[in-house]
């Protein structure tokens, strides 16, 4: 299951609690594009849960979208306890104009606070 929420007008968040597959990628891209139609830049909050089934293939499928929209993100908070996803997110910092921070699951409130200010 993929849940989305809005923290503020220009902040969109997603929590993955189940399959993160091509359908989840498409849903995220659709909702982000809706925000980008209204705002020049948005902040993005991404969190996975222990029940998330994250496919590396789905993560890679999202790369072209990230490249196309990279200058439209101000901040990106990634909340995960998966080491490979933390490494991947930290590598993205090298190629992104956005300020990207990775948080552990126990620090999700810190992530929400950071993305909101």
C-alpha positions as CSV (number, residue, x, y, z in Angstrom):
1,X,0.0,0.0,0.0
2,X,1.1,3.5,-0.8
3,X,-0.2,6.4,1.3
4,X,0.2,10.0,0.3
5,X,-0.3,13.1,2.4
6,X,0.3,16.8,2.3
7,X,2.2,18.6,5.1
8,X,1.8,22.0,3.5
9,X,0.8,23.3,0.1
10,X,4.2,22.6,-1.4
11,X,5.1,19.5,0.6
12,X,4.0,16.1,-0.5
13,X,4.7,12.9,1.4
14,X,4.5,9.2,0.7
15,X,4.7,6.2,3.0
16,X,5.3,2.8,1.4
17,X,3.7,0.0,3.4
18,X,3.6,-2.9,1.0
19,X,4.7,-3.2,-2.6
20,X,6.8,-0.4,-4.2
21,X,6.5,-1.5,-7.8
22,X,5.9,0.2,-11.1
23,X,2.3,1.1,-10.1
24,X,3.5,2.8,-6.9
25,X,6.2,4.7,-9.0
26,X,3.5,5.9,-11.4
27,X,1.2,7.0,-8.6
28,X,4.1,9.0,-6.9
29,X,5.0,10.6,-10.3
30,X,1.4,11.5,-11.0
31,X,0.9,13.2,-7.6
32,X,4.2,15.0,-7.7
33,X,3.4,16.3,-11.2
34,X,0.1,17.6,-9.9
35,X,2.0,19.6,-7.3
36,X,4.5,20.8,-9.8
37,X,1.7,22.2,-11.9
38,X,1.0,24.6,-9.1
39,X,4.4,25.2,-7.5
40,X,7.8,26.0,-9.0
41,X,9.5,23.9,-6.3
42,X,8.2,21.2,-3.9
43,X,9.5,19.4,-0.9
44,X,9.2,15.6,-0.9
45,X,9.0,13.2,2.1
46,X,9.5,9.5,1.4
47,X,9.2,6.8,4.1
48,X,9.2,3.0,3.9
49,X,7.9,0.7,6.7
50,X,9.1,-2.7,7.8
51,X,6.3,-4.2,5.6
52,X,7.5,-2.4,2.4
53,X,8.6,-4.6,-0.4
54,X,10.9,-2.3,-2.4
55,X,12.0,-3.5,-5.8
56,X,15.4,-2.2,-6.9
57,X,13.9,-2.3,-10.4
58,X,11.2,0.2,-9.4
59,X,13.8,2.5,-7.8
60,X,15.7,2.5,-11.1
61,X,12.5,3.0,-13.1
62,X,12.0,6.3,-11.2
63,X,15.5,7.6,-12.3
64,X,14.4,9.3,-15.6
65,X,11.6,11.1,-13.7
66,X,14.1,12.3,-11.1
67,X,16.5,13.5,-13.7
68,X,13.7,15.4,-15.6
69,X,12.4,17.1,-12.5
70,X,15.5,17.4,-10.4
71,X,15.6,21.2,-10.4
72,X,12.0,21.3,-9.2
73,X,12.7,19.9,-5.7
74,X,14.0,22.0,-2.8
75,X,14.2,19.4,-0.1
76,X,13.8,15.6,-0.1
77,X,13.6,13.6,3.2
78,X,14.1,9.9,2.9
79,X,13.1,7.9,6.0
80,X,14.3,4.3,5.8
81,X,16.2,1.7,7.8
82,X,17.3,-0.2,4.7
83,X,21.1,0.3,4.3
84,X,21.0,-0.1,0.5
85,X,18.4,2.5,0.2
86,X,20.3,4.9,2.5
87,X,23.4,4.4,0.3
88,X,21.4,4.9,-2.9
89,X,19.8,8.1,-1.5
90,X,23.1,9.5,-0.3
91,X,24.6,8.9,-3.8
92,X,21.7,10.9,-5.3
93,X,23.0,13.9,-3.4
94,X,25.9,14.0,-5.8
95,X,23.6,14.4,-8.8
96,X,20.8,16.5,-7.5
97,X,20.2,20.2,-6.9
98,X,17.8,19.4,-4.1
99,X,18.9,19.1,-0.5
100,X,18.5,15.5,0.3
101,X,18.7,14.1,3.9
102,X,18.3,10.5,4.9
103,X,16.8,9.6,8.3
104,X,16.3,6.4,10.2
105,X,12.8,5.3,11.0
106,X,13.2,6.3,14.6
107,X,14.0,9.8,13.5
108,X,10.8,10.3,11.3
109,X,9.6,13.2,13.4
110,X,12.9,15.0,12.9
111,X,12.5,14.4,9.1
112,X,9.0,15.9,9.1
113,X,10.2,18.9,11.1
114,X,13.1,19.4,8.7
115,X,11.1,19.1,5.5
116,X,8.5,21.5,6.9
117,X,10.9,24.3,7.6
